[in-house]
Amino acid sequence: MTQLALYNTLTKAKAPFEPANPKRVTMYVCGNTVYNFAHIGNARPAVVFDVLFRLLRRTYGNNHVIYARNVTDVDDKINAAAKEQGVDIAEITDRFTAAFNEDIGALGVIPPNVEPRATEHISEIVSMIKRLIASGHAYAAEGHVLYSVPSFDDYGRLSNRNRDDMIAGARVEVAPYKNDPADFVLWKPSTNDLPGWDSPWGPNGGRGRPGWHIECSAMIEKHLGETIDIHGGGNDLIFPHHENEIAQSRCSHNGANLAGVWMHNGMLELGDEKMSKSLGNVWLVRDLLQTHTGEAVRLALLSAHYRQPLAWSEDVVVQAKRTLDRLYGTLVALGHIDTEASTPPDAFLSAVADDLNTPKALAELSALAKAANTVATDADKARLKGEILASGALLGLLQGDPAAWLQGDAQDGDAEIEELIAARNDARANKDFAESDRIRDDLAAKGITLEDGTDGTKWRRAN
């Protein structure tokens, strides 16, 4: 078995991955705040950790991996959107949760085992806050409950920040009810025009809502346990979100570690800028899917190592499409030869298992295709075809019909192309090679490439 090694943000080192229980491997990834359509930056962690999910299931068995990806469905931005549209927050969050899952599903992302929503875990959140207050790590003040940062000596270890940097980085709210400027909110009061739930803190039945950070800690505890194997998310969440999760969870569980491995993907960049709504340079996933296939977008997201920033552009997706054209072209050339159940070759598995080195894995996949284009025996063709398909499946690629991929989506004029090919076949059968060549040339002028084989003539649109 190939040894999986992962880079741990907490230890700043790569090490062999050893789950606490190989029969129950646990992974939690911070999901989306659902108040708008997902942009391509939201899709990167979904795709990256989908590859890890596939690898873990291959290594430990489908029934032995539990993957939770949460939904943040109560948030000030959600509240603002609901108020602007005059609807309940559930109408906003249900709509955009469905849209998020539809969009990343089009990128080949497998649904997680658990998709917990914050609003369905209020009792667990209140329970955890009570424990933090009882242990002296949190305090109530003016209807709020705040976590006491000075009460936890290890605060800042994940992000490796000093106190001044942490206060500046968290953009802390200056409030008279705080004991310390770095303290952060676990529970806050709600006015009548905002979503709220009863609690022991504050007037009006303690009506309020949870802070963002406590939601994930409570959902992890509920569905995965006190200590999990892997916690993932974008590197923009390292501080303050994941730093705060660690503090809350460890102080709720007598110091037990929250996660064995912390993994963070890099951000998408446009030139010298990060992609962000505030800069107005956001690429929505569903807009990209109007002009590109989901597999091409997925491959583009895997073209750089997950921990590195990814320079996003139209050219990145176009190049990904060309790579897939070559791979699918190889599968078409191999024909309908039967393949036995195959596994990816060792070189490919070693690349993926080496901290998800997808660029190297994609290079190994291209090498397999190159080799397949040179072999002569049916046995070698069958072996290589099986290895290509198995390797592609581990990355969530090559999931379509090869011939259909090369032809592209059905378009106006496809029937005419088929008729011209039939006419060309008739001309060839009648040895009218001038007419046959004329039809081929006419189709080539329209960007249609023909490929004659033992099982007939196939066509595809040229790049």
ROTIDREN-753865 format. One record per residue (C-alpha): residue in three letters; x, y, z. Coordinates in Angstrom, 1 decimal. Layout:
N
+------+--------+--------+--------+
| gunu |     xx |     yy |     zz |
+------+--------+--------+--------+
|  Ala |      X |      Y |      Z |
...
+------+--------+--------+--------+
REM end
This chain:
463
+------+--------+--------+--------+
| gunu |     xx |     yy |     zz |
+------+--------+--------+--------+
|  Met |    0.0 |    0.0 |    0.0 |
|  Thr |    1.3 |    3.4 |   -1.0 |
|  Gln |    2.0 |    5.5 |    2.1 |
|  Leu |    0.0 |    8.7 |    2.3 |
|  Ala |    1.9 |   11.8 |    3.4 |
|  Leu |    0.3 |   15.1 |    4.2 |
|  Tyr |    1.6 |   18.6 |    5.0 |
|  Asn |    0.3 |   19.8 |    8.4 |
|  Thr |   -0.1 |   23.5 |    8.8 |
|  Leu |    0.1 |   23.2 |   12.6 |
|  Thr |    3.5 |   21.5 |   12.6 |
|  Lys |    4.7 |   23.1 |    9.4 |
|  Ala |    6.0 |   19.8 |    8.1 |
|  Lys |    4.9 |   16.9 |    5.9 |
|  Ala |    4.6 |   13.5 |    7.6 |
|  Pro |    3.0 |   10.1 |    7.0 |
|  Phe |   -0.7 |   10.1 |    7.7 |
|  Glu |   -1.8 |    7.8 |   10.4 |
|  Pro |   -5.5 |    7.9 |   11.3 |
|  Ala |   -6.5 |    7.3 |   15.0 |
|  Asn |   -8.7 |    4.5 |   13.8 |
|  Pro |   -8.3 |    3.1 |   10.3 |
|  Lys |  -11.8 |    1.8 |   10.5 |
|  Arg |  -13.2 |    5.3 |   11.0 |
|  Val |  -11.2 |    8.0 |    9.3 |
|  Thr |  -12.6 |   11.4 |    9.9 |
|  Met |  -12.3 |   14.6 |    7.8 |
|  Tyr |  -14.0 |   18.0 |    8.2 |
|  Val |  -13.8 |   20.8 |    5.7 |
|  Cys |  -15.3 |   24.3 |    6.1 |
|  Gly |  -18.0 |   24.8 |    3.5 |
|  Asn |  -19.7 |   27.8 |    2.0 |
|  Thr |  -21.6 |   30.6 |    3.6 |
|  Val |  -24.7 |   30.4 |    1.4 |
|  Tyr |  -26.0 |   33.8 |    0.5 |
|  Asn |  -24.9 |   34.0 |   -3.2 |
|  Phe |  -23.7 |   31.7 |   -6.0 |
|  Ala |  -20.4 |   30.0 |   -5.6 |
|  His |  -17.3 |   31.5 |   -7.2 |
|  Ile |  -14.4 |   29.5 |   -8.5 |
|  Gly |  -12.4 |   30.3 |   -5.3 |
|  Asn |  -15.1 |   28.5 |   -3.4 |
|  Ala |  -14.8 |   25.6 |   -5.7 |
|  Arg |  -11.1 |   25.0 |   -5.2 |
|  Pro |  -11.3 |   23.5 |   -1.7 |
|  Ala |  -14.4 |   21.5 |   -2.7 |
|  Val |  -12.4 |   19.9 |   -5.6 |
|  Val |   -9.1 |   19.6 |   -3.7 |
|  Phe |  -10.6 |   17.8 |   -0.7 |
|  Asp |  -12.8 |   15.7 |   -3.0 |
|  Val |   -9.6 |   14.2 |   -4.4 |
|  Leu |   -8.4 |   13.5 |   -0.8 |
|  Phe |  -11.8 |   12.0 |    0.0 |
|  Arg |  -11.4 |    9.7 |   -3.1 |
|  Leu |   -7.9 |    8.8 |   -2.0 |
|  Leu |   -8.9 |    8.0 |    1.6 |
|  Arg |  -11.8 |    5.8 |    0.5 |
|  Arg |   -9.5 |    3.9 |   -1.9 |
|  Thr |   -7.0 |    3.5 |    0.9 |
|  Tyr |   -9.2 |    2.6 |    3.9 |
|  Gly |  -12.5 |    1.6 |    2.2 |
|  Asn |  -15.6 |    3.5 |    1.3 |
|  Asn |  -17.4 |    2.6 |    4.5 |
|  His |  -14.5 |    3.6 |    6.8 |
|  Val |  -14.2 |    7.3 |    5.9 |
|  Ile |  -16.6 |    9.9 |    7.2 |
|  Tyr |  -16.3 |   13.3 |    5.5 |
|  Ala |  -18.3 |   16.3 |    6.8 |
|  Arg |  -18.5 |   19.6 |    4.9 |
|  Asn |  -20.6 |   22.2 |    6.7 |
|  Val |  -23.0 |   24.8 |    5.5 |
|  Thr |  -23.0 |   28.2 |    7.3 |
|  Asp |  -26.6 |   29.2 |    7.1 |
|  Val |  -26.8 |   32.0 |    9.7 |
|  Asp |  -24.5 |   35.0 |    9.1 |
|  Asp |  -24.8 |   38.7 |    8.9 |
|  Lys |  -24.5 |   38.6 |    5.1 |
|  Ile |  -27.3 |   36.1 |    4.9 |
|  Asn |  -29.4 |   38.3 |    7.2 |
|  Ala |  -28.8 |   41.3 |    5.0 |
|  Ala |  -29.8 |   39.4 |    1.9 |
|  Ala |  -32.9 |   38.1 |    3.5 |
|  Lys |  -33.9 |   41.6 |    4.8 |
|  Glu |  -33.2 |   43.2 |    1.4 |
|  Gln |  -35.5 |   40.6 |   -0.3 |
|  Gly |  -38.1 |   40.5 |    2.4 |
|  Val |  -37.9 |   36.8 |    3.0 |
|  Asp |  -36.9 |   34.4 |    5.8 |
|  Ile |  -33.2 |   33.4 |    5.9 |
|  Ala |  -34.1 |   29.8 |    5.1 |
|  Glu |  -35.4 |   30.9 |    1.7 |
|  Ile |  -32.0 |   32.4 |    0.9 |
|  Thr |  -29.9 |   29.5 |    2.4 |
|  Asp |  -32.0 |   26.7 |    0.9 |
|  Arg |  -31.7 |   28.3 |   -2.6 |
|  Phe |  -28.0 |   28.9 |   -2.5 |
|  Thr |  -27.1 |   25.6 |   -0.7 |
|  Ala |  -28.9 |   23.8 |   -3.6 |
|  Ala |  -27.1 |   26.0 |   -6.1 |
|  Phe |  -23.7 |   25.4 |   -4.5 |
|  Asn |  -24.1 |   21.6 |   -4.6 |
|  Glu |  -25.4 |   21.7 |   -8.2 |
|  Asp |  -22.4 |   23.8 |   -9.3 |
|  Ile |  -19.7 |   21.7 |   -7.6 |
|  Gly |  -21.5 |   18.5 |   -8.6 |
|  Ala |  -21.0 |   19.6 |  -12.2 |
|  Leu |  -17.3 |   19.7 |  -11.3 |
|  Gly |  -17.4 |   16.0 |  -10.3 |
|  Val |  -17.4 |   16.6 |   -6.6 |
|  Ile |  -18.8 |   13.6 |   -4.6 |
|  Pro |  -21.3 |   14.6 |   -1.9 |
|  Pro |  -19.8 |   14.3 |    1.6 |
|  Asn |  -21.2 |   11.8 |    4.1 |
|  Val |  -22.5 |   14.6 |    6.3 |
|  Glu |  -23.5 |   18.2 |    5.4 |
|  Pro |  -24.4 |   19.8 |    8.7 |
|  Arg |  -26.1 |   23.2 |    8.8 |
|  Ala |  -25.4 |   25.6 |   11.7 |
|  Thr |  -29.1 |   26.4 |   12.3 |
|  Glu |  -29.8 |   22.7 |   13.0 |
|  His |  -27.2 |   22.6 |   15.8 |
|  Ile |  -28.2 |   25.4 |   18.1 |
|  Ser |  -28.6 |   23.1 |   21.1 |
|  Glu |  -25.1 |   21.7 |   20.6 |
|  Ile |  -23.7 |   25.2 |   20.2 |
|  Val |  -25.4 |   26.4 |   23.4 |
|  Ser |  -24.1 |   23.3 |   25.3 |
|  Met |  -20.5 |   23.9 |   24.2 |
|  Ile |  -20.7 |   27.6 |   25.2 |
|  Lys |  -22.1 |   26.6 |   28.7 |
|  Arg |  -19.1 |   24.3 |   29.2 |
|  Leu |  -16.6 |   27.1 |   28.1 |
|  Ile |  -18.2 |   29.5 |   30.7 |
|  Ala |  -18.1 |   26.8 |   33.4 |
|  Ser |  -14.4 |   26.1 |   32.8 |
|  Gly |  -13.5 |   29.8 |   32.9 |
|  His |  -12.7 |   30.1 |   29.2 |
|  Ala |  -15.7 |   32.3 |   28.3 |
|  Tyr |  -17.9 |   34.9 |   30.0 |
|  Ala |  -21.2 |   36.6 |   29.5 |
|  Ala |  -21.5 |   40.3 |   29.1 |
|  Glu |  -24.3 |   42.6 |   28.0 |
|  Gly |  -26.2 |   39.8 |   26.2 |
|  His |  -23.0 |   38.5 |   24.5 |
|  Val |  -20.8 |   35.6 |   25.3 |
|  Leu |  -17.1 |   36.0 |   24.6 |
|  Tyr |  -14.2 |   33.5 |   24.5 |
|  Ser |  -11.4 |   34.6 |   26.7 |
|  Val |   -8.3 |   34.5 |   24.5 |
|  Pro |   -5.8 |   35.0 |   27.4 |
|  Ser |   -7.2 |   31.8 |   29.1 |
|  Phe |   -5.6 |   29.6 |   26.4 |
|  Asp |   -1.8 |   29.6 |   26.3 |
|  Asp |   -1.6 |   27.9 |   22.9 |
|  Tyr |   -3.6 |   30.6 |   21.1 |
|  Gly |   -1.8 |   31.6 |   17.9 |
|  Arg |    0.2 |   28.4 |   17.4 |
|  Leu |   -1.6 |   27.4 |   14.2 |
|  Ser |   -1.2 |   30.8 |   12.5 |
|  Asn |    2.2 |   31.5 |   14.2 |
|  Arg |    1.2 |   35.1 |   15.0 |
|  Asn |    2.1 |   37.2 |   17.9 |
|  Arg |   -0.6 |   39.0 |   20.0 |
|  Asp |   -0.4 |   42.3 |   18.1 |
|  Asp |   -0.6 |   40.6 |   14.7 |
|  Met |   -3.6 |   38.5 |   15.9 |
|  Ile |   -5.5 |   41.6 |   17.1 |
|  Ala |   -4.8 |   43.4 |   13.8 |
|  Gly |   -5.5 |   40.4 |   11.6 |
|  Ala |   -8.8 |   39.6 |   13.3 |
|  Arg |  -10.1 |   43.1 |   12.8 |
|  Val |  -11.5 |   42.9 |   16.3 |
|  Glu |  -14.5 |   44.9 |   17.3 |
|  Val |  -13.7 |   47.4 |   20.0 |
|  Ala |  -16.4 |   47.0 |   22.6 |
|  Pro |  -16.7 |   48.0 |   26.3 |
|  Tyr |  -18.0 |   44.6 |   27.3 |
|  Lys |  -14.8 |   42.8 |   26.3 |
|  Asn |  -12.3 |   41.9 |   29.0 |
|  Asp |   -9.5 |   41.8 |   26.4 |
|  Pro |   -9.4 |   43.3 |   22.8 |
|  Ala |   -8.6 |   39.8 |   21.3 |
|  Asp |  -11.7 |   38.1 |   22.9 |
|  Phe |  -14.1 |   36.9 |   20.2 |
|  Val |  -17.9 |   36.4 |   20.2 |
|  Leu |  -19.5 |   33.0 |   20.8 |
|  Trp |  -23.1 |   34.3 |   21.1 |
|  Lys |  -24.6 |   37.6 |   20.3 |
|  Pro |  -28.0 |   39.1 |   21.0 |
|  Ser |  -30.6 |   39.4 |   18.2 |
|  Thr |  -33.1 |   42.2 |   17.7 |
|  Asn |  -36.7 |   41.2 |   16.7 |
|  Asp |  -35.9 |   41.7 |   13.0 |
|  Leu |  -33.0 |   39.2 |   13.1 |
|  Pro |  -32.9 |   35.4 |   13.3 |
|  Gly |  -32.6 |   34.3 |   16.9 |
|  Trp |  -32.9 |   31.4 |   19.4 |
|  Asp |  -33.4 |   31.3 |   23.1 |
|  Ser |  -30.4 |   31.0 |   25.3 |
|  Pro |  -29.4 |   31.5 |   29.0 |
|  Trp |  -27.7 |   34.9 |   28.2 |
|  Gly |  -29.2 |   38.3 |   28.1 |
|  Pro |  -32.8 |   39.8 |   28.2 |
|  Asn |  -35.8 |   38.7 |   26.1 |
|  Gly |  -35.2 |   35.0 |   26.8 |
|  Gly |  -31.5 |   35.4 |   25.8 |
|  Arg |  -32.7 |   35.6 |   22.2 |
|  Gly |  -29.6 |   35.6 |   20.1 |
|  Arg |  -27.5 |   33.8 |   17.5 |
|  Pro |  -24.1 |   32.0 |   17.4 |
|  Gly |  -20.8 |   33.5 |   16.3 |
|  Trp |  -19.3 |   31.9 |   13.2 |
|  His |  -16.4 |   30.1 |   14.9 |
|  Ile |  -18.3 |   28.2 |   17.5 |
|  Glu |  -20.6 |   26.6 |   14.8 |
|  Cys |  -17.8 |   24.4 |   13.3 |
|  Ser |  -16.6 |   23.3 |   16.7 |
|  Ala |  -20.0 |   22.2 |   17.8 |
|  Met |  -20.8 |   20.4 |   14.5 |
|  Ile |  -17.4 |   18.6 |   14.5 |
|  Glu |  -18.1 |   17.3 |   18.0 |
|  Lys |  -21.6 |   16.2 |   17.1 |
|  His |  -20.8 |   14.3 |   13.9 |
|  Leu |  -17.1 |   13.3 |   14.1 |
|  Gly |  -16.0 |   13.4 |   17.8 |
|  Glu |  -13.7 |   15.4 |   20.0 |
|  Thr |  -10.6 |   14.8 |   17.9 |
|  Ile |  -10.7 |   14.2 |   14.1 |
|  Asp |   -8.0 |   13.0 |   11.7 |
|  Ile |   -8.1 |   15.9 |    9.1 |
|  His |   -9.4 |   19.4 |    9.2 |
|  Gly |   -9.3 |   21.3 |    5.9 |
|  Gly |  -10.2 |   24.6 |    4.3 |
|  Gly |   -8.7 |   27.6 |    2.5 |
|  Asn |   -5.6 |   29.3 |    3.9 |
|  Asp |   -7.7 |   32.4 |    4.4 |
|  Leu |   -9.4 |   30.5 |    7.3 |
|  Ile |   -6.2 |   29.8 |    9.2 |
|  Phe |   -6.7 |   33.0 |   11.2 |
|  Pro |   -8.9 |   33.8 |   12.9 |
|  His |  -11.4 |   31.0 |   12.1 |
|  His |   -9.4 |   27.9 |   12.6 |
|  Glu |   -7.3 |   29.4 |   15.3 |
|  Asn |  -10.5 |   30.1 |   17.2 |
|  Glu |  -11.9 |   26.6 |   16.5 |
|  Ile |   -8.8 |   25.1 |   18.1 |
|  Ala |   -9.2 |   27.3 |   21.2 |
|  Gln |  -12.9 |   26.5 |   21.7 |
|  Ser |  -12.7 |   22.8 |   21.0 |
|  Arg |   -9.6 |   22.1 |   23.1 |
|  Cys |  -11.0 |   24.1 |   26.1 |
|  Ser |  -14.3 |   22.2 |   25.7 |
|  His |  -12.5 |   18.8 |   25.7 |
|  Asn |   -9.9 |   19.0 |   28.5 |
|  Gly |   -7.1 |   20.0 |   26.1 |
|  Ala |   -7.7 |   17.2 |   23.5 |
|  Asn |   -6.4 |   18.1 |   20.1 |
|  Leu |   -9.1 |   19.1 |   17.6 |
|  Ala |   -7.4 |   17.6 |   14.5 |
|  Gly |   -4.4 |   15.4 |   13.8 |
|  Val |   -3.7 |   17.2 |   10.5 |
|  Trp |   -4.6 |   20.7 |    9.4 |
|  Met |   -4.6 |   21.2 |    5.6 |
|  His |   -5.1 |   24.5 |    3.8 |
|  Asn |   -5.4 |   25.2 |    0.1 |
|  Gly |   -3.9 |   28.3 |   -1.5 |
|  Met |   -6.0 |   31.2 |   -3.0 |
|  Leu |   -6.9 |   31.9 |   -6.6 |
|  Glu |   -5.3 |   35.0 |   -8.1 |
|  Leu |   -6.0 |   37.2 |  -11.0 |
|  Gly |   -2.7 |   38.8 |  -12.0 |
|  Asp |   -1.5 |   40.5 |   -8.9 |
|  Glu |   -4.9 |   40.4 |   -7.1 |
|  Lys |   -6.7 |   37.8 |   -5.1 |
|  Met |  -10.2 |   37.0 |   -6.3 |
|  Ser |  -12.7 |   38.7 |   -4.1 |
|  Lys |  -16.2 |   40.2 |   -4.1 |
|  Ser |  -14.9 |   43.5 |   -2.8 |
|  Leu |  -12.6 |   43.9 |   -5.9 |
|  Gly |  -15.4 |   42.9 |   -8.3 |
|  Asn |  -13.3 |   40.3 |  -10.0 |
|  Val |  -15.3 |   37.2 |   -9.1 |
|  Trp |  -15.8 |   34.3 |  -11.6 |
|  Leu |  -18.9 |   32.4 |  -10.8 |
|  Val |  -18.8 |   28.6 |  -11.3 |
|  Arg |  -22.2 |   28.6 |  -13.1 |
|  Asp |  -21.0 |   31.3 |  -15.5 |
|  Leu |  -17.9 |   29.3 |  -16.3 |
|  Leu |  -20.1 |   26.2 |  -17.0 |
|  Gln |  -21.9 |   28.1 |  -19.7 |
|  Thr |  -18.8 |   28.0 |  -21.9 |
|  His |  -16.6 |   25.2 |  -20.4 |
|  Thr |  -17.2 |   21.6 |  -19.3 |
|  Gly |  -17.1 |   20.8 |  -15.6 |
|  Glu |  -14.2 |   18.4 |  -16.2 |
|  Ala |  -12.1 |   21.1 |  -17.8 |
|  Val |  -12.8 |   23.5 |  -14.9 |
|  Arg |  -11.9 |   20.7 |  -12.5 |
|  Leu |   -8.7 |   19.9 |  -14.2 |
|  Ala |   -7.8 |   23.6 |  -14.3 |
|  Leu |   -8.3 |   23.7 |  -10.5 |
|  Leu |   -6.0 |   20.7 |  -10.1 |
|  Ser |   -3.3 |   22.0 |  -12.4 |
|  Ala |   -1.3 |   23.6 |   -9.6 |
|  His |   -0.4 |   22.0 |   -6.2 |
|  Tyr |   -3.2 |   22.7 |   -3.8 |
|  Arg |   -1.0 |   24.5 |   -1.3 |
|  Gln |    0.2 |   27.0 |   -3.9 |
|  Pro |   -1.7 |   30.0 |   -5.2 |
|  Leu |   -3.4 |   29.3 |   -8.6 |
|  Ala |   -3.2 |   32.0 |  -11.3 |
|  Trp |   -6.7 |   31.8 |  -12.8 |
|  Ser |   -7.4 |   32.8 |  -16.4 |
|  Glu |   -9.4 |   31.7 |  -19.4 |
|  Asp |   -6.2 |   30.3 |  -20.8 |
|  Val |   -5.9 |   27.9 |  -17.8 |
|  Val |   -9.2 |   26.4 |  -18.6 |
|  Val |   -8.6 |   26.2 |  -22.3 |
|  Gln |   -5.3 |   24.4 |  -21.7 |
|  Ala |   -7.1 |   22.0 |  -19.4 |
|  Lys |   -9.6 |   21.3 |  -22.2 |
|  Arg |   -6.8 |   20.5 |  -24.6 |
|  Thr |   -5.2 |   18.1 |  -22.1 |
|  Leu |   -8.6 |   16.3 |  -21.8 |
|  Asp |   -8.9 |   16.2 |  -25.6 |
|  Arg |   -5.6 |   14.4 |  -25.8 |
|  Leu |   -6.6 |   11.9 |  -23.0 |
|  Tyr |  -10.0 |   11.2 |  -24.4 |
|  Gly |   -8.5 |   10.9 |  -27.9 |
|  Thr |   -6.2 |    8.2 |  -26.6 |
|  Leu |   -9.2 |    6.3 |  -25.2 |
|  Val |  -11.0 |    6.6 |  -28.5 |
|  Ala |   -7.9 |    5.3 |  -30.3 |
|  Leu |   -7.8 |    2.3 |  -28.0 |
|  Gly |  -11.3 |    1.4 |  -29.1 |
|  His |  -13.8 |   -0.8 |  -27.3 |
|  Ile |  -11.2 |   -3.2 |  -26.1 |
|  Asp |  -12.3 |   -4.8 |  -22.8 |
|  Thr |  -10.4 |   -3.9 |  -19.6 |
|  Glu |  -10.3 |   -5.8 |  -16.4 |
|  Ala |  -10.7 |   -4.0 |  -13.1 |
|  Ser |   -7.5 |   -2.0 |  -12.9 |
|  Thr |   -5.7 |    0.1 |  -10.4 |
|  Pro |   -3.6 |    3.2 |  -11.1 |
|  Pro |    0.1 |    2.4 |  -11.5 |
|  Asp |    2.5 |    2.9 |   -8.6 |
|  Ala |    4.1 |    6.1 |  -10.1 |
|  Phe |    0.7 |    7.8 |  -10.3 |
|  Leu |   -0.4 |    6.7 |   -6.8 |
|  Ser |    2.9 |    7.8 |   -5.3 |
|  Ala |    2.3 |   11.3 |   -6.8 |
|  Val |   -1.2 |   11.6 |   -5.4 |
|  Ala |   -0.2 |   10.2 |   -2.1 |
|  Asp |    2.6 |   12.7 |   -1.8 |
|  Asp |    0.5 |   15.5 |   -0.3 |
|  Leu |   -1.9 |   15.5 |   -3.3 |
|  Asn |    0.8 |   16.3 |   -5.9 |
|  Thr |   -1.7 |   16.6 |   -8.7 |
|  Pro |    0.6 |   18.3 |  -11.2 |
|  Lys |    2.9 |   15.3 |  -11.0 |
|  Ala |    0.0 |   12.9 |  -11.1 |
|  Leu |   -1.3 |   14.6 |  -14.2 |
|  Ala |    2.1 |   14.3 |  -15.8 |
|  Glu |    2.0 |   10.5 |  -15.0 |
|  Leu |   -1.4 |   10.3 |  -16.5 |
|  Ser |   -0.2 |   12.0 |  -19.7 |
|  Ala |    2.7 |    9.5 |  -19.8 |
|  Leu |    0.3 |    6.6 |  -19.7 |
|  Ala |   -1.6 |    8.0 |  -22.6 |
|  Lys |    1.7 |    8.5 |  -24.6 |
|  Ala |    2.6 |    4.9 |  -23.9 |
|  Ala |   -0.8 |    3.7 |  -25.0 |
|  Asn |   -0.4 |    5.4 |  -28.3 |
|  Thr |    2.7 |    3.3 |  -29.1 |
|  Val |    1.7 |   -0.2 |  -27.9 |
|  Ala |    0.6 |   -2.9 |  -30.4 |
|  Thr |   -0.7 |   -5.9 |  -28.5 |
|  Asp |   -4.3 |   -6.1 |  -27.2 |
|  Ala |   -3.0 |   -7.1 |  -23.8 |
|  Asp |   -0.9 |   -3.9 |  -23.5 |
|  Lys |   -3.8 |   -1.8 |  -24.8 |
|  Ala |   -6.2 |   -3.3 |  -22.3 |
|  Arg |   -3.8 |   -2.8 |  -19.4 |
|  Leu |   -3.0 |    0.8 |  -20.3 |
|  Lys |   -6.6 |    1.7 |  -20.9 |
|  Gly |   -7.5 |    0.3 |  -17.5 |
|  Glu |   -4.7 |    2.2 |  -15.8 |
|  Ile |   -5.7 |    5.5 |  -17.6 |
|  Leu |   -9.3 |    5.1 |  -16.5 |
|  Ala |   -8.5 |    4.2 |  -12.9 |
|  Ser |   -6.0 |    7.1 |  -12.6 |
|  Gly |   -8.5 |    9.5 |  -14.1 |
|  Ala |  -11.2 |    8.3 |  -11.7 |
|  Leu |   -9.0 |    8.9 |   -8.7 |
|  Leu |   -8.8 |   12.6 |   -9.8 |
|  Gly |  -12.4 |   12.7 |  -10.8 |
|  Leu |  -11.5 |   13.0 |  -14.5 |
|  Leu |  -12.3 |   11.0 |  -17.7 |
|  Gln |  -15.8 |   10.2 |  -16.4 |
|  Gly |  -17.5 |   10.9 |  -19.8 |
|  Asp |  -17.9 |    8.9 |  -23.0 |
|  Pro |  -14.7 |    9.5 |  -25.0 |
|  Ala |  -16.4 |    9.7 |  -28.4 |
|  Ala |  -19.1 |   12.1 |  -27.1 |
|  Trp |  -16.4 |   14.3 |  -25.5 |
|  Leu |  -14.5 |   14.7 |  -28.7 |
|  Gln |  -17.6 |   15.5 |  -30.6 |
|  Gly |  -18.5 |   18.1 |  -28.0 |
|  Asp |  -22.0 |   18.9 |  -26.8 |
|  Ala |  -24.8 |   18.5 |  -29.3 |
|  Gln |  -25.1 |   21.6 |  -31.5 |
|  Asp |  -27.1 |   22.7 |  -34.4 |
|  Gly |  -25.7 |   21.1 |  -37.5 |
|  Asp |  -24.7 |   17.8 |  -35.9 |
|  Ala |  -27.3 |   16.0 |  -38.0 |
|  Glu |  -25.9 |   17.5 |  -41.1 |
|  Ile |  -22.4 |   16.4 |  -40.2 |
|  Glu |  -23.7 |   12.8 |  -39.7 |
|  Glu |  -25.4 |   13.0 |  -43.1 |
|  Leu |  -22.2 |   14.2 |  -44.8 |
|  Ile |  -20.2 |   11.4 |  -43.2 |
|  Ala |  -22.8 |    8.8 |  -44.4 |
|  Ala |  -22.5 |   10.3 |  -47.9 |
|  Arg |  -18.7 |   10.1 |  -47.7 |
|  Asn |  -18.9 |    6.4 |  -46.6 |
|  Asp |  -21.2 |    5.7 |  -49.6 |
|  Ala |  -18.7 |    7.5 |  -51.9 |
|  Arg |  -15.8 |    5.4 |  -50.5 |
|  Ala |  -17.8 |    2.2 |  -50.9 |
|  Asn |  -18.4 |    3.1 |  -54.6 |
|  Lys |  -14.7 |    4.0 |  -55.0 |
|  Asp |  -15.6 |    7.6 |  -55.8 |
|  Phe |  -12.6 |    8.9 |  -53.9 |
|  Ala |  -12.8 |   12.4 |  -55.4 |
|  Glu |  -16.2 |   12.9 |  -53.8 |
|  Ser |  -15.0 |   11.3 |  -50.6 |
|  Asp |  -12.1 |   13.7 |  -50.4 |
|  Arg |  -14.3 |   16.7 |  -51.3 |
|  Ile |  -16.6 |   15.9 |  -48.3 |
|  Arg |  -13.7 |   15.4 |  -46.0 |
|  Asp |  -12.3 |   18.8 |  -47.1 |
|  Asp |  -15.6 |   20.5 |  -46.7 |
|  Leu |  -15.9 |   19.2 |  -43.1 |
|  Ala |  -12.4 |   20.2 |  -42.3 |
|  Ala |  -13.1 |   23.7 |  -43.5 |
|  Lys |  -16.0 |   23.7 |  -40.9 |
|  Gly |  -13.6 |   22.6 |  -38.1 |
|  Ile |  -14.6 |   18.9 |  -38.2 |
|  Thr |  -11.8 |   16.3 |  -38.0 |
|  Leu |  -12.6 |   12.7 |  -39.2 |
|  Glu |  -11.0 |    9.6 |  -37.8 |
|  Asp |  -11.5 |    6.4 |  -39.8 |
|  Gly |  -11.1 |    3.2 |  -37.9 |
|  Thr |  -12.1 |   -0.5 |  -37.9 |
|  Asp |  -15.3 |    0.4 |  -36.1 |
|  Gly |  -16.3 |    3.2 |  -38.5 |
|  Thr |  -15.7 |    6.9 |  -38.9 |
|  Lys |  -15.7 |    9.1 |  -35.8 |
|  Trp |  -15.6 |   12.9 |  -35.8 |
|  Arg |  -14.7 |   15.7 |  -33.5 |
|  Arg |  -14.5 |   19.4 |  -33.6 |
|  Ala |  -11.0 |   20.6 |  -34.0 |
|  Asn |   -9.5 |   23.0 |  -31.3 |
+------+--------+--------+--------+
REM end
